Amino acid sequence: MNIKQDENDNNEVPKTPNESVMSPESSAPPPEQSPIPPSSAGNANPAILYAGFWRRFVAAVIDTIVLSVPFTITLGIFGMNVGSIVITWIYFASFHSSSWQATIGKKVLGLQVTHEDGSRLTFARATGRYFATILSALILFIGFMMAGWTQRKQALHDRIVCSLVIRVNK
């Protein structure tokens, strides 16, 4: 006896195009997509506003003004620049890895520092970013100027530690 079965008569509910089919072996939901593309993509995401050179420059000027008070105090007490370096490192690494993800200067301008995947920088990565800025300065500040012409507005120190500076106040 040859019985022809109807295509929809196989005891399965038809799937809509938006439903994902999960096998019994893979019960975990698919991973969430990050709002920021991974560094391997190399393309700028048009939905993200990257902070260019001049916004970052103004933020640096504001941070310099903020840091001038502790610099003056440590210079008066210790008479050396070692205290200034430590204060600057703690200032930048702490603020960039904080919930603000920005120094006071960046916060005033509506900027945030993130990992390329969109997550907050760890203190270790923020520390690496701070010390990589020394390299950006040593090569005649060209490392900083790179933020003006790279596709995702990354300076050399951003590229070294896989970070982005984005605009959050559109």
Order of alpha helices (4+ residues) and beta strands (2+ residues): beta-alpha-alpha-alpha-beta-alpha-alpha-alpha-beta
